[in-house]
Amino acid sequence: MDEQLKKLIAEVCKYPEPSPEKQKALNRLIAHIQQLPGLSKSSHPDYLEALNRTWEWVSQNIHTFKPRPPSVQISLVKWINGYLYWRIQDLYIPDERFSRSLNEISENNEADFNPLEKLSETGFGTPSLSGIEGYIEQLQREEKQRIGLEIEKYIQQDPEGKLEKCHPKANFECNCRLLSKRLYLNEPPDKLSEIARELKINYQALVSHWKRKCLPLLQEIARNQGYQPSLEP
């Protein structure tokens, strides 16, 4: 199974984009992935919408996928589920994805935290409005979704290399891109203590690097995408 997946992924990556050959290779790969066990499911009536958005994301980002132990299949399913999970959440709470301020996260006194687990105090729903107020609410919700997707895309691709170039001296692997992916995009998010052990870096040094270097970079990226952080302390 792993060898077949490797072959399908390699075939997709070897063709230029856009091209009929690449699209055919993508179709074969996605058809194969759809048969793999472990993909996140939901009883929501619009689940297929979340799934289709996920396949679009896979098509655009499969070249960034890097297999991890114990197998290509398991790491691929986990990689896809990390994105699909949030698309399913969008079906229930579409305006909550990035509503929590990055400033609030940076001031969190807990070093090991799940930066994506806290929901709105109002619960899963939002007050329904009518007329022009409802239209404004819809536009704001769509804008938050757009910004959230753009931030995810930036972390995945790091087009200017800002995140990957920011790392402690003599520890290139412990860069802001890797940390952002593991703390924001992995599901469930990894803990800083686990990352410190894995990368063999002092725990407090890692926490300091994350708060003083990585979070400001993410805030800058978010602002460039149009994100308006909360002004509350």
WOBEL-V434805 format. One record per residue. N is the residue number from 0. RES is the residue in one letter. OMEGA is omega as a letter, one per 30 degrees, with the letter a starting at -180 (999 if undefined). Layout:
{{N & RES & OMEGA} {N & RES & OMEGA}}
This chain:
{{0 & M & a} {1 & D & a} {2 & E & l} {3 & Q & l} {4 & L & l} {5 & K & a} {6 & K & a} {7 & L & l} {8 & I & l} {9 & A & l} {10 & E & l} {11 & V & a} {12 & C & a} {13 & K & a} {14 & Y & l} {15 & P & l} {16 & E & f} {17 & P & l} {18 & S & l} {19 & P & a} {20 & E & a} {21 & K & a} {22 & Q & l} {23 & K & l} {24 & A & l} {25 & L & l} {26 & N & l} {27 & R & a} {28 & L & a} {29 & I & l} {30 & A & l} {31 & H & a} {32 & I & a} {33 & Q & l} {34 & Q & a} {35 & L & l} {36 & P & l} {37 & G & l} {38 & L & a} {39 & S & l} {40 & K & l} {41 & S & l} {42 & S & l} {43 & H & a} {44 & P & a} {45 & D & a} {46 & Y & a} {47 & L & l} {48 & E & l} {49 & A & a} {50 & L & l} {51 & N & l} {52 & R & l} {53 & T & l} {54 & W & l} {55 & E & l} {56 & W & l} {57 & V & a} {58 & S & a} {59 & Q & a} {60 & N & a} {61 & I & a} {62 & H & l} {63 & T & a} {64 & F & l} {65 & K & a} {66 & P & l} {67 & R & l} {68 & P & g} {69 & P & a} {70 & S & l} {71 & V & a} {72 & Q & a} {73 & I & a} {74 & S & l} {75 & L & l} {76 & V & l} {77 & K & l} {78 & W & l} {79 & I & a} {80 & N & l} {81 & G & l} {82 & Y & a} {83 & L & l} {84 & Y & a} {85 & W & l} {86 & R & l} {87 & I & l} {88 & Q & l} {89 & D & a} {90 & L & a} {91 & Y & a} {92 & I & a} {93 & P & a} {94 & D & a} {95 & E & a} {96 & R & a} {97 & F & a} {98 & S & l} {99 & R & a} {100 & S & l} {101 & L & l} {102 & N & l} {103 & E & l} {104 & I & a} {105 & S & a} {106 & E & a} {107 & N & a} {108 & N & l} {109 & E & a} {110 & A & l} {111 & D & a} {112 & F & l} {113 & N & a} {114 & P & a} {115 & L & a} {116 & E & a} {117 & K & a} {118 & L & l} {119 & S & l} {120 & E & a} {121 & T & l} {122 & G & a} {123 & F & a} {124 & G & l} {125 & T & a} {126 & P & l} {127 & S & l} {128 & L & a} {129 & S & l} {130 & G & a} {131 & I & l} {132 & E & l} {133 & G & l} {134 & Y & l} {135 & I & l} {136 & E & l} {137 & Q & l} {138 & L & l} {139 & Q & l} {140 & R & l} {141 & E & l} {142 & E & l} {143 & K & l} {144 & Q & a} {145 & R & a} {146 & I & l} {147 & G & l} {148 & L & l} {149 & E & l} {150 & I & l} {151 & E & a} {152 & K & a} {153 & Y & l} {154 & I & a} {155 & Q & a} {156 & Q & a} {157 & D & a} {158 & P & a} {159 & E & l} {160 & G & a} {161 & K & a} {162 & L & a} {163 & E & a} {164 & K & a} {165 & C & a} {166 & H & l} {167 & P & l} {168 & K & l} {169 & A & l} {170 & N & a} {171 & F & a} {172 & E & a} {173 & C & a} {174 & N & a} {175 & C & l} {176 & R & l} {177 & L & a} {178 & L & a} {179 & S & l} {180 & K & a} {181 & R & a} {182 & L & a} {183 & Y & a} {184 & L & l} {185 & N & l} {186 & E & f} {187 & P & l} {188 & P & l} {189 & D & l} {190 & K & l} {191 & L & l} {192 & S & l} {193 & E & l} {194 & I & l} {195 & A & l} {196 & R & a} {197 & E & a} {198 & L & l} {199 & K & l} {200 & I & l} {201 & N & a} {202 & Y & a} {203 & Q & l} {204 & A & l} {205 & L & l} {206 & V & a} {207 & S & l} {208 & H & a} {209 & W & a} {210 & K & a} {211 & R & a} {212 & K & a} {213 & C & a} {214 & L & l} {215 & P & l} {216 & L & l} {217 & L & l} {218 & Q & l} {219 & E & l} {220 & I & l} {221 & A & l} {222 & R & l} {223 & N & l} {224 & Q & l} {225 & G & a} {226 & Y & l} {227 & Q & a} {228 & P & l} {229 & S & l} {230 & L & a} {231 & E & l} {232 & P & 999}}
